[in-house]
């Protein structure tokens, strides 16, 4: 039967995906710098092998024949998602996939060496190569998928999301934030005038911070038997569902940034660990897309981790591991601190969407050719000043060089971060409607009902529907920025 052949085909592809994911994670965490060139070649070769198997002409024949077979409902869904994946995969020839892997890995490796000194001149030619390659990819995908070029790239990260729906939401959110930020900062200044901010600085050894982070991970439901925590330049969650590789970065003079990074990545890890195991080798059993992924990480970091109720549970653990006698009154102003800053990953939840919308706007211009890489520092600076009142022109390492996404060829990814924040607030609102005791439960360290809702409505759905459909089924409405705006007003308003 053709369906059985496709099942075996998906298992073989899953093995290659596993190898590539672990190699990629190791490259970012443990590999010696001298191994970069050969690792790039190895991963390029494996990527080409994967692509050739995934796009083999027999797969098309098996899919068509399997459609005529008697299948269970879940099998039909799996077949449909495999066909969608196949069409997206066959947009690109194997030699291009290998070239993309090679180009992006070498660009990313150069980015890692050039960023610490802000050496834009050394890095820019590599980024120009990536942008040229992404324009080529977008054109090929757009033709096959009958989508606009940027939508065709977004489809790889968020199936079903389109700029026609996203841009109006982002425009509304940006207009709100540009007005709300000064008001929220003024309200914060007034509060701090009455009770000055206690210094967060101290001596926090990495080993103690890691132990605290792992205890938090376990508390919110992460299975350490199928996951680990390491260090990297840029926090991320990689690996595979049975072996989730999470990372963070530490500062020994304060602990909050690393802890929040751990909570964020734990949200990603929880999603991966709770995907339906029986369908793990089929596309329908994998994570739906990056905005849903980000909604899960931001749910843990923002809706839970920055909720005052959470700190009733968490503060005793901080005291135990870091030997600090913090009070709620002293710590919460740090947890909820708003400030204008250059760095996206360090931004608070009020300013963060402005960082993302800036990138969303710029990468569309880069892709369309209305902006060139050589013009990027000036364009970045102009948008930063307009939205956040900050200049980055003399600091490229903390301007257009700060993120790994463009060096690695991940165009169309950035919208996921703010879409995730909007979706997380919408999911929280849905939970609170049916479970008025949710904050009390969190204060007691009980995350079972929150996780049960997410398992039933998000995690178990995997890729059985589009991103908009999963959100609609889970919350009863389309993407609605009103929930996120209400959340910000409640937490950071007067």
Secondary structure, DSSP 8 states (H G I E B T S, - for coil): -HHHHHHHHHHHHHHHHHHHHHHHHHHHHT--GGGHHHHHHHHHHHHHHHHHHHT-HHHHHHHHHHTTS---HHHHHHHHHHHHHHHHHTTS-HHHHHHHHHHHHHHHHHHHHHHTTT-HHHHHHHHHHHHHHHHHHHHHHHHHHTS-HHHHHHHHHSTT--HHHHHHHHHHHHHHHHHHHHHHHHHHHHHHHHS----------HHHHHHHHHHHHHHTT--GGGEEEEE-SS--EEEETTEEEEEE--BTTBSHHHHHHHHHHHHHHHHHHTS-GGGTTSGGGS---HHHHHHHHHIIIIIITTSHHHHHHHHHHHHHHH-----HHHHHHHHT-----S-GGG--TTTHHHHHHHHHHHHHHHHHTSS-GGGHHHHHHHHHHHHH----TT-GGGTTTS-STTTTT-TT-THHHHHHHHHHHHHHHHHHHH-TTHHHHHHTT--HHHHHHHHHHTGGGTTSS-HHHHHHHHHSSS--THHHHHHHHHHH--
